[in-house]
Amino acid sequence: MNFPRFFKFIILITFLFIQNVDGGSILSSKGVGLPFFHPNTRSMGMGGLSIAISDPFVISRINPAGLYMSQRTQLSLQYYFENNDYRDINGNASSNYSNFDGFTFAIPFGSGLNASFGLTPFSRMDYQLSYSNSIETESYTKSVEGNGGLNTFSFSLCWALRSNLSLGLSGHYFFGKFTERWDVEYDDQGFFPSKDEFTTKNWGFGLTTGFIYRPFTALTIGAIYTPEINLDNQTSISNLYQTEDKPDQGSILLPASWGVGTTFLITRGVLLGIEYHKRNWSRMAINGTRIQGTCDVNRLSVGGEILPNRNPEASFLRRLAFRLGFTTQPYLSLDPMQNSITEQWVTMGIGIPLYMNAAQIDIALSYGTRGSLDSNNLSENMFRISLSLTGGEKWFIRRY
């Protein structure tokens, strides 16, 4: 079987997406960094609704049971950009981050069995902090910098037990590296500078289970659960004067999470939904020690979509999908005064069909705020763009 021309085209587009501009939030210095919650771009346009969402033209990233509607072999590529404007009582800073946001490949096998695999980011650490101080009469400047993150390779199976009930299971392999550098420079040239670098490699396995149930045509209910995940790691330490030859062995405990959601088809052309997701980040631990200053994250999302007309003969405008959404949650880290940091997002999106509905471009725009100067002595204003390209063809069909 010849590899479909569309997939050759879509892989070529991947190389146009791959870029990485340094920049991030000082809040990413805690634990495993800033967690990504990046469902497919369609869901991001609806405030993150993803647990009870399924679509034959979009591959589910969050709930493996959502694969039940895949009718074609599909490949989806996703791109992500974020601008962050950070402020605190000492000043402000602005940064940009952009990168390839992973891929997902789905294959329907028939008889209600579908599968997918993909690579997606899980967390990102990217921060810089510098301040001056003195010990008695000796002044110095200390700089701390961290970067890296965790990625996830996932393999998912979905089984449609009946026309209105599907079960899903995903296996995840986590891997990634964090690098932190601590530099101390003294104003007095009589003191030697101090430069230390900590490099930690992480790896481990996890699972996610899910189901989607449709008691009647207009109503869909979904749920997911991910138990605690233990990652192994190795940390190497180096400085100006020596390098530690034997890395230290350690572990990271990623807390369990669960979520429920529902969508309701108001009319043939309007879909509304709501979902709740919880992750016990207060239980995150490194080498058996809980990370101080963290809290549980309870995310509430609401959103909706004006559904497109899937008839290829309909006008182009009638085949467009329009989306709106809102989400709110506390950030996983507390502020220096141990107060909660509120994070809120307003989102919108559009779905654009291509190739007589054989492919689709999805775009999501999000504006968010995190914290406030009055309550937390820090604030962040964020703007995000998510762009995905999904296409597919029917494979394994006899033509004779």
Buried (B, 14 or more C-beta within 10 A) or exposed (E): EEEBEBBEEBEEEBEEBEEEEEBBBBBBBBBBBBBBBBBBBBBBBBBBBBBBBBBBBBBBBBBBBBBBBBBBBBBBBBBBBBBBBBBBEEEEBEBEBBBBBBBBBBBBEEEBBBBBBBBBBBBBBBBBEEEEEEEEEEEBBBBBBBBBBBBBBBBBBBBBEEEBBBBBBBBBBBBBBBBBBBBBBBEEEEEEEBBEBBBBBBBBEBEBBBBBBBEEEEBBBBBBBBEBBEBBBBBBBBEEEEEEEEBEEBBBBBBBBBBBBBBBBEEEEEBBBBBBBBBBBBBBBBEEEEBEBBBBBEBBBBBBBBBBBEEEEEEEEEBBBBBBBBBBBBBBBBBEEEBBBBBEBBBBBBBBBEEEBBBBBBBBBBEBBBBBEEBBBBBBBBBBBBBBBBBBBEEEEEEE
